[in-house]
């Protein structure tokens, strides 16, 4: 939608007149209660179009285009780094003009950043500071011509359901861009953003989100909600967009003008459950050298409030904490053994990355929340202390009521540090000390006793998903007609055989043959290792595509309904994980899928020659900890990008001369704690 730009004064007069006409037509009063007949009324449509144009005209003098000149070559020319975006003038101090823009304009080195005004005038800008918590950057430039800044303190309070308008600029003639929608939600992205269903392209990032009165509600950022697209710009023009509220920008502006980098505030507690929406706020572990540890918060504590806001689940904790920056102090209410306590915690910008540890046990959780040892890795720390059927009662100060809580505590444990452990053996309660081992390093080649025996009959079959054009083939224990394993019940039965199989999603590279042929090569190793293998070919035989990341995860979810697979023994990989095999595009796709679909995959097996994909690296988390295996012997054989992986807290396992059976045995051992 193209609009005519006017002077500030005439735009304001035109805008007020348009709003008056819209009120007469009932637009603003009934925008949330439209019937299809009303929306199709030509008079209504004309009145709405007039109001949108007038509102956009009101802010356009403050909306600019941002150009990047001489961007260094570091990728494949991604649109979010190279294409022009928008910005909003937020302050004028003499001849210094300050512009808020999306942080993508400063994601990689550039010879210069140009701010292009509505009249085509180009000015060289410099980066003043970044708000990395909210994906914003503050730029400044000198201007001899008068410019107008938006009003950050307009007092406009967005209401869910109201009409919103995204405004930006694009093209050689710096044409206005406008997209309309409604305000879908507030407090999104862990409490920092507004959400709109306006269709927003990359050119609108950094632009203004306004209401029908021309009040600026926020500045648009390239971000996606958790569980959405991997790359923030993958959702462009999709009907989902986010904006940082102007009142937040106003509150942070002085810090940014002073050159301060703003970071997200981190606390350092770990949930007992993988699903943060589960009811309960008990802390499974406290990250080492974190603000929570420094304040005296302990594993086993239950969070009751954050800054006097009551919380009942970890997602609420995350939501409240989301609005705080590093360096700010929050009050954490705690219940410890029935005693109420308050801790003032100063949030940090970083916490030392995870160095995931393990005891070396496989554990089952009974109906009464008892955590029972069902397997022990030979030679592991647990082998020196625990026996089969022991019940884990307590680790350190924390009582253990679930396998997830035990797993999260081990992943967060301090390396080379002994931990008190209390367990029940028969009718006797015992205390001991155990020093967990690092998951990273040379691959452990021994599995718990009994895993190498498999009397089930295995079959191979084709598999398709309704929403996918990908062809897949799998090998698994023979299934009954209703989809369950013959002779077994996924929700009960023998604790040693139920839900302890592994799953390997094997991605095929272009030209690597058919999924059926791939499964045939892996079938013997699959049966011997107790790991279901599902081979998937790309939809386009020439390449894997970003849209298939979620499809790969969907195949994993579908396979878990067909066989008794342990939910933590799920990996994605490629044939390059086998010693001596070459890396293909499938290895890169497997790495991308493992990082982007972190709630599904807990392991990735790839070649050390894998080309790293263009995905945003997240820090490894205790609630969804990912392991990476490559067929190398020494740390010096790892690729250069492995250091980035390790700094983000991902353990890398060196498989040496691993074969197919070794890869699959490692996949099944992912369930070990």
C-alpha positions in Angstrom: 0.0 0.0 0.0 1.6 3.3 -1.1 0.7 6.6 0.5 1.4 10.2 -0.1 3.8 11.9 2.3 2.9 15.3 3.7 4.4 17.9 6.0 4.1 17.2 9.7 1.5 20.0 10.2 -0.7 19.1 7.2 -0.4 15.4 8.0 -1.7 16.0 11.5 -4.6 18.1 10.3 -5.4 15.5 7.7 -5.1 12.7 10.3 -7.5 14.3 12.7 -10.0 14.9 10.0 -9.7 11.2 8.9 -10.2 10.0 12.5 -13.3 12.1 12.8 -14.7 10.6 9.6 -13.8 7.1 10.9 -15.6 7.8 14.2 -18.7 8.9 12.2 -18.5 5.6 10.2 -18.1 3.6 13.4 -14.6 2.3 12.5 -12.7 3.0 15.7 -15.7 2.0 17.9 -16.4 -1.3 16.2 -13.0 -2.4 14.9 -13.0 -5.4 17.2 -16.6 -6.4 16.6 -16.8 -6.5 12.8 -19.2 -8.7 11.0 -18.3 -9.9 7.4 -21.1 -7.6 6.1 -19.8 -4.6 7.9 -16.2 -5.3 6.7 -17.4 -5.5 3.1 -19.3 -2.2 3.3 -17.6 0.2 0.7 -18.1 3.2 3.0 -16.5 1.4 5.9 -13.6 0.3 3.7 -13.0 3.8 2.4 -13.2 5.3 5.9 -10.7 2.7 7.2 -8.3 3.3 4.3 -8.4 7.0 5.0 -7.7 6.5 8.6 -4.8 4.2 7.9 -3.3 6.7 5.5 -3.7 9.6 7.9 -2.2 7.7 10.8 0.8 6.7 8.7 1.3 10.2 7.4 1.5 11.4 10.9 4.6 9.3 11.7 6.3 9.1 8.3 8.5 12.2 8.8 10.2 10.3 11.6 10.6 7.0 9.7 13.8 6.5 7.8 15.4 3.8 5.7 18.7 2.1 6.8 21.2 1.0 4.2 24.3 -1.1 4.8 27.2 -0.3 2.5 30.2 -2.7 2.0 29.0 -5.5 4.2 31.7 -8.0 4.6 31.3 -11.4 3.0 30.5 -13.9 5.8 27.5 -15.9 4.6 25.3 -16.5 1.7 23.9 -13.0 1.3 21.1 -13.5 3.9 18.4 -10.8 3.4 18.3 -9.9 7.1 21.9 -8.7 6.9 22.2 -7.1 3.5 18.8 -5.7 2.5 17.7 -2.1 3.5 15.5 -2.0 6.6 13.8 0.9 8.4 14.4 3.0 11.5 12.6 5.6 13.7 14.0 8.9 14.8 13.5 9.0 18.5 15.5 12.1 19.6 17.1 15.2 18.2 19.8 17.0 20.3 21.1 20.0 18.4 22.5 18.6 15.1 22.7 15.1 16.6 19.8 12.9 15.4 19.2 9.5 17.2 17.6 6.6 15.4 16.3 3.3 16.8 16.7 0.4 14.4 16.7 -3.3 14.3 20.0 -4.8 15.5 20.3 -6.7 12.2 21.9 -3.5 10.7 24.9 -4.1 13.0 25.1 -7.9 12.9 28.3 -7.9 10.9 31.0 -5.4 10.0 30.1 -2.8 7.4 32.0 0.0 5.7 29.2 2.4 6.6 25.6 2.6 7.7 23.5 5.2 5.9 20.3 6.7 7.1 18.0 7.8 4.3 15.4 10.4 5.1 12.0 10.7 3.4 13.3 13.3 1.0 16.1 11.0 -0.2 18.8 12.8 1.8 21.5 10.3 2.9 23.5 10.7 6.1 26.3 8.5 7.4 25.4 7.1 10.8 27.4 5.4 13.6 26.4 2.8 16.1 26.0 4.4 19.6 24.9 1.3 21.6 23.0 -2.0 21.3 20.1 -3.3 23.3 20.9 -7.0 22.7 18.1 -8.0 25.0 15.5 -6.6 22.7 17.4 -6.8 19.3 17.6 -3.0 18.9 20.4 -0.7 18.0 20.8 3.1 18.6 22.3 5.0 15.7 23.2 8.7 15.4 24.0 11.1 12.6 24.4 14.8 12.0 21.7 16.7 10.0 21.7 20.3 9.0 18.1 20.0 7.9 15.2 19.9 10.3 14.0 16.5 11.3 11.1 15.2 13.5 11.3 12.7 16.3 8.4 10.5 17.3 6.8 11.0 20.6 7.9 8.1 22.8 5.7 9.1 25.8 2.4 9.5 23.9 0.6 7.7 26.7 -1.1 5.3 24.3 -1.8 2.0 25.9 -2.2 -0.8 23.4 -5.3 -2.9 23.7 -5.4 -6.5 22.4 -7.7 -6.5 19.4 -7.1 -2.9 18.3 -6.0 -2.0 14.8 -2.2 -1.7 14.3 -0.3 -0.3 11.4 3.3 -1.2 10.5 5.1 1.7 8.9 8.5 1.7 7.2 10.4 2.8 4.0 11.9 1.0 1.1 13.3 1.4 -2.4 15.3 3.9 -4.4 12.6 6.5 -3.9 12.4 5.7 -0.1 8.7 4.9 -0.6 6.5 4.5 2.4 5.5 0.9 3.3 2.3 0.2 5.2 0.8 -3.1 6.6 -2.3 -3.3 8.8 -3.4 -5.9 11.4 -4.5 -6.1 15.0 -2.6 -6.2 18.2 -2.6 -9.9 18.9 -0.9 -10.1 22.3 1.2 -8.3 24.8 4.2 -9.5 26.9 5.4 -11.9 24.2 9.0 -13.2 23.8 9.2 -13.7 27.6 7.6 -10.4 28.5 9.4 -7.9 26.2 7.3 -7.5 23.1 3.9 -6.7 21.5 2.6 -9.1 18.9 0.7 -8.2 15.7 -0.7 -10.1 12.8 0.3 -7.4 10.3 2.3 -8.9 7.4 5.8 -7.6 8.0 8.7 -8.0 5.6 12.4 -7.6 6.4 12.2 -4.0 5.1 9.8 -3.1 7.9 12.2 -4.2 10.7 13.1 -1.2 12.7 9.9 0.6 11.5 7.1 1.9 13.7 4.0 0.0 14.9 1.3 2.6 15.4 -2.4 2.8 16.2 -5.2 4.4 14.2 -4.5 7.7 15.9 -0.9 7.8 14.8 0.4 7.0 18.3 3.6 4.9 18.1 3.1 1.7 20.1 6.5 0.1 19.4 9.4 -0.5 17.1 9.3 -3.7 15.0 12.0 -6.3 15.5 12.9 -9.5 13.6 12.1 -12.1 16.2 10.0 -15.3 16.5 8.3 -17.0 19.4 9.8 -20.1 20.9 9.1 -23.1 18.8 8.7 -21.1 15.6 11.1 -20.6 12.7 14.8 -21.0 13.5 15.9 -17.7 11.8 14.1 -14.5 13.0 13.5 -13.5 9.4 12.0 -16.8 8.3 8.6 -15.5 9.5 8.7 -12.3 7.5 5.5 -11.6 5.7 3.8 -14.4 7.6 1.3 -12.6 9.7 3.3 -12.8 12.9 5.5 -9.8 13.9 6.8 -8.4 17.1 7.6 -4.9 18.4 9.3 -3.4 21.4 6.9 -1.0 23.3 7.8 2.6 23.1 7.6 3.1 26.8 10.3 0.5 27.2 12.5 2.3 24.6 11.9 5.6 26.4 13.1 4.1 29.7 16.3 2.7 28.1 17.1 5.6 25.8 19.4 7.5 28.2 21.5 4.4 28.8 21.8 3.8 25.1 22.7 7.4 24.4 25.4 7.0 27.0 26.9 4.1 25.0 25.8 1.3 27.4 25.2 -2.1 25.9 22.1 -3.6 27.4 21.9 -7.4 27.9 19.2 -9.8 29.1 19.3 -10.4 32.8 20.1 -14.0 33.8 19.2 -15.7 37.1 20.6 -19.2 36.8 17.9 -21.7 38.1 16.9 -24.9 36.4 13.4 -26.3 36.3 12.6 -29.8 37.5 10.5 -30.4 34.3 11.4 -30.1 30.6 8.0 -28.4 30.0 8.1 -24.9 31.7 4.3 -24.7 31.6 4.0 -27.7 34.0 2.6 -26.6 37.3 5.3 -26.2 40.0 8.2 -24.0 40.6 10.7 -26.3 42.3 14.3 -25.7 41.4 16.1 -28.8 40.2 19.5 -27.2 40.1 21.3 -23.9 40.5 23.8 -23.0 37.8 27.4 -22.7 39.1 28.7 -19.2 39.5 25.3 -17.7 38.7 23.4 -14.9 40.5 21.1 -17.4 42.1 24.0 -19.3 43.6 25.6 -16.1 44.8 22.4 -15.0 46.5 22.0 -18.3 48.4 19.2 -19.9 46.4 19.4 -23.7 46.5 18.3 -26.8 44.5 15.0 -28.0 46.1 13.8 -24.4 46.8 10.4 -23.5 45.5 9.9 -20.1 43.9 6.8 -18.3 45.1 7.2 -14.8 43.7 9.3 -12.7 41.4 9.4 -9.0 42.4 6.3 -9.7 44.5 4.4 -11.2 41.5 3.1 -14.6 42.4 4.2 -17.5 40.2 2.9 -21.1 39.9 5.1 -22.4 37.0 8.5 -21.8 35.6 7.2 -20.2 32.5 5.7 -17.5 34.7 9.1 -17.0 36.3 10.7 -16.6 32.9 7.9 -14.2 31.8 8.4 -11.9 34.7 12.2 -12.0 34.6 12.1 -11.4 30.8 11.6 -7.6 31.3 14.7 -7.2 33.4 18.2 -6.4 32.2 21.6 -7.5 33.4 22.6 -5.4 36.4 19.1 -4.9 37.6 18.1 -6.3 41.0 15.0 -8.4 41.5 13.4 -10.0 44.6 12.9 -13.7 44.5 10.4 -15.2 46.9 11.3 -18.7 48.1 9.7 -21.5 50.1 12.4 -23.7 51.7 11.0 -26.5 53.7 7.9 -24.5 54.6 9.8 -21.3 55.5 9.2 -18.2 53.4 12.4 -16.3 52.4 13.2 -13.4 50.1 16.4 -13.0 48.1 17.6 -9.8 46.4 19.4 -11.0 43.2 21.3 -8.8 40.8 21.0 -10.4 37.4 24.0 -11.2 35.3 24.6 -10.8 31.5 26.4 -14.2 31.3 26.6 -17.4 33.2 29.5 -19.8 32.7 28.4 -22.3 30.0 27.3 -25.8 31.0 29.8 -28.6 31.2 27.3 -31.5 31.3 28.0 -34.3 33.8 26.5 -37.7 34.4 26.5 -40.4 37.0 26.2 -43.2 34.5 22.8 -44.7 35.3 19.6 -45.4 33.5 16.6 -44.7 35.7 12.9 -45.3 35.6 10.3 -43.2 37.4 7.6 -45.2 39.2 3.9 -44.1 39.7 4.8 -42.8 43.2 7.7 -40.6 41.8 10.4 -43.0 43.0 13.5 -42.8 40.8 14.8 -46.4 40.4 18.2 -47.4 39.0 17.4 -49.8 36.0 20.8 -49.8 34.4 24.4 -48.8 35.1 27.1 -48.0 32.6 30.2 -50.2 33.3 33.1 -48.2 34.6 31.0 -45.1 35.4 31.0 -43.2 38.7 27.7 -44.8 39.6 29.2 -48.3 39.1 31.3 -47.7 42.2 28.4 -46.7 44.5 25.0 -47.8 43.1 23.3 -51.1 42.3 20.3 -52.1 40.2 17.0 -51.3 41.9 18.5 -48.7 44.2 16.1 -45.7 44.7 17.7 -42.2 44.4 16.3 -40.1 47.2 18.5 -37.0 47.4 21.4 -35.4 45.5 23.2 -32.6 47.5 20.5 -30.6 49.2 17.7 -31.5 46.7 15.2 -34.3 47.1 14.8 -36.2 43.8 11.2 -36.8 42.8 11.6 -37.3 39.0 14.1 -38.5 36.5 14.0 -35.1 34.8 15.0 -33.4 38.1 17.9 -35.8 38.5 19.0 -35.3 34.9 18.9 -31.5 35.1 20.9 -31.5 38.3 23.6 -33.7 36.8 23.8 -31.7 33.6 24.3 -28.6 35.8 26.8 -30.2 38.1 30.2 -28.7 38.7 33.0 -30.7 37.1 35.3 -32.8 39.2 33.3 -32.1 42.4 32.0 -34.8 44.7 28.3 -34.7 45.4 26.5 -36.3 48.5 24.0 -38.8 47.4 21.3 -40.6 49.5 19.6 -43.7 48.2 17.5 -46.6 49.4 18.6 -50.2 48.9 15.9 -52.6 50.0 14.8 -51.3 53.4 18.0 -49.5 54.2 18.8 -45.8 53.5 22.4 -45.2 52.6 24.6 -42.1 52.2 27.6 -41.9 49.9 29.6 -39.4 47.8 30.0 -39.6 44.1 31.9 -37.5 41.6 30.1 -37.3 38.2 32.0 -37.6 35.0 32.0 -35.3 32.0 29.8 -36.3 29.1 32.2 -34.7 26.7 35.4 -36.4 25.5 36.1 -39.9 24.3 33.1 -42.1 23.6 32.2 -44.7 26.2 31.8 -48.0 24.4 30.1 -50.1 27.0 26.3 -50.1 27.6 24.3 -51.5 30.5 24.0 -55.2 30.8 21.1 -56.7 28.9 21.0 -54.1 26.2 22.8 -56.3 23.7 20.1 -59.0 23.8 17.0 -58.4 21.6 14.4 -61.1 21.0 12.0 -58.8 19.2 11.1 -59.3 15.6 12.0 -56.2 13.6 10.5 -55.0 10.3 11.1 -52.2 7.8 8.3 -50.1 6.3 7.7 -46.9 4.4 6.5 -43.9 6.3 4.9 -40.6 5.1 3.4 -37.6 6.9 0.3 -35.8 5.6 1.8 -32.4 5.5 5.1 -33.4 4.0 6.4 -34.4 0.6 9.4 -36.2 2.1 9.7 -40.0 1.7 10.9 -42.0 4.7 11.6 -45.6 5.6 12.1 -47.1 9.0 13.2 -50.3 10.8 11.6 -51.0 14.2 10.2 -53.8 16.3 7.2 -55.4 14.7 4.2 -53.3 15.4 0.6 -54.4 16.1 -2.2 -53.0 13.9 -3.0 -50.2 16.4 0.6 -49.0 16.3 2.0 -50.4 19.6 4.8 -52.9 19.8 3.6 -56.4 19.9 3.6 -57.9 23.4 4.3 -54.6 25.1 2.4 -51.6 26.6 4.1 -48.2 26.4 2.6 -47.0 29.6 3.3 -50.1 31.7 4.7 -53.6 31.8 8.3 -54.7 32.3 10.3 -51.7 33.5 13.5 -53.1 31.8 11.9 -53.2 28.3 9.4 -50.4 28.2 10.4 -47.1 26.5 14.2 -47.8 26.6 14.9 -48.1 22.9 16.7 -45.3 21.0 15.7 -43.5 17.8 18.0 -42.3 15.1 16.6 -40.0 12.4 19.0 -40.6 9.5 19.0 -37.8 6.9 20.1 -38.6 3.4 22.1 -36.2 1.3 21.4 -35.5 -2.4 22.4 -38.6 -4.4 22.7 -40.9 -1.4 20.0 -43.3 -2.7 16.6 -44.1 -1.3 15.5 -44.3 2.4 14.6 -48.0 1.9 18.2 -48.6 0.7 19.7 -46.7 3.6 17.6 -48.5 6.2 18.7 -51.9 4.8 22.3 -50.9 5.4 21.6 -50.0 9.0 19.1 -52.7 9.9 21.5 -55.2 11.4 23.1 -52.6 13.6 19.7 -51.2 14.6 18.4 -54.6 15.8 21.7 -55.3 17.7 21.7 -51.9 19.3 18.0 -51.6 20.1 17.7 -48.3 18.1 14.9 -47.6 15.7 16.2 -46.0 12.5 14.1 -43.8 10.3 15.8 -42.6 7.1 14.4 -39.5 5.4 15.1 -38.0 2.0 14.8 -34.3 1.2 11.6 -33.2 -0.5 13.8 -31.7 -3.3 16.3 -34.3 -4.3 18.9 -31.6 -4.9 18.9 -30.0 -1.5 17.5 -29.7 2.0 15.4 -26.6 2.8 14.9 -24.7 6.0 11.2 -25.4 6.0 12.0 -29.1 6.5 13.6 -28.6 9.9 10.2 -28.9 11.6 9.2 -31.8 9.3 12.3 -33.7 10.5 11.1 -33.2 14.1 7.6 -34.3 13.1 8.9 -37.6 11.7 10.7 -38.2 15.1 7.4 -37.5 17.0 5.5 -39.9 14.7 8.1 -42.7 15.2 7.9 -42.3 19.0 4.2 -43.2 18.8 5.0 -46.4 16.9 7.7 -47.9 19.2 8.7 -47.9 22.9 11.4 -45.2 22.5 12.9 -43.4 25.5 12.2 -39.7 25.0 15.7 -38.7 25.8 17.4 -41.3 23.5 16.4 -39.4 20.3 19.1 -38.3 17.8 19.3 -36.9 14.3 22.3 -37.6 12.1 23.8 -38.5 8.8 25.9 -41.3 7.3 28.9 -38.9 7.8 28.9 -39.9 11.5 30.5 -43.2 10.6 34.3 -43.2 10.5 35.6 -42.8 7.0 32.4 -41.5 5.5 32.2 -38.1 3.7 30.2 -35.1 4.8 27.2 -34.1 2.8 24.4 -31.5 3.0 22.6 -34.0 5.2 25.2 -33.5 8.0 24.6 -29.7 7.9 20.9 -30.3 8.0 21.2 -32.7 10.9 23.1 -30.1 12.9 20.6 -27.4 12.1 17.7 -29.6 13.1 19.3 -30.6 16.4 19.8 -27.0 17.4 16.5 -25.6 16.2 14.4 -28.5 17.4 16.0 -28.8 20.8 12.9 -30.1 22.6 12.9 -33.2 20.3 16.6 -34.1 19.7 19.1 -34.8 22.5 21.9 -36.0 20.2 23.3 -35.3 16.8 25.8 -37.5 15.0 27.7 -35.9 12.1 31.0 -35.8 10.2 33.8 -33.6 11.6 33.9 -32.1 8.1 30.3 -30.8 8.3 29.8 -27.3 7.0 28.1 -25.3 9.8 24.6 -24.2 8.9 23.4 -20.6 9.1 21.3 -21.0 12.3 21.3 -19.0 15.4 23.3 -20.7 18.1 21.5 -21.0 21.4 23.2 -21.8 24.7 22.7 -25.4 25.7 20.1 -25.7 28.4 19.8 -28.3 31.2 16.1 -28.9 30.3 17.0 -29.8 26.7 20.6 -30.7 26.7 22.1 -31.7 23.3 25.1 -33.9 22.8 27.2 -33.9 19.6 29.2 -36.9 18.3 31.8 -36.9 15.6 34.1 -39.7 14.4 37.4 -38.3 15.5 40.1 -39.5 17.9 41.6 -36.3 19.3 40.4 -32.8 20.1 42.8 -31.4 17.4 40.7 -33.4 14.8 37.6 -31.4 15.6 36.5 -28.7 13.2 37.2 -25.0 13.9 33.6 -24.3 14.6 33.6 -26.8 17.5 35.0 -24.2 19.8 31.9 -22.1 19.4 29.8 -25.2 20.1 31.7 -25.9 23.3 31.5 -22.3 24.5 27.8 -22.6 24.2 27.8 -25.5 26.6 27.4 -28.4 24.1 29.4 -31.5 24.9 31.2 -33.0 22.0 31.8 -36.8 22.0 34.8 -38.1 20.0 33.8 -41.4 18.5 37.1 -42.4 16.9 36.7 -45.2 14.4 33.0 -45.6 15.1 30.9 -47.8 12.9 27.1 -48.0 12.4 26.6 -50.1 15.5 28.8 -47.8 17.6 26.8 -44.8 16.4 23.5 -46.4 17.4 24.8 -47.7 20.7 25.7 -44.1 21.5 22.2 -42.9 20.6 20.6 -45.4 23.0 23.0 -44.3 25.8 21.7 -40.7 25.5 19.1 -41.7 28.1 21.8 -42.3 30.7 21.9 -39.8 33.6 
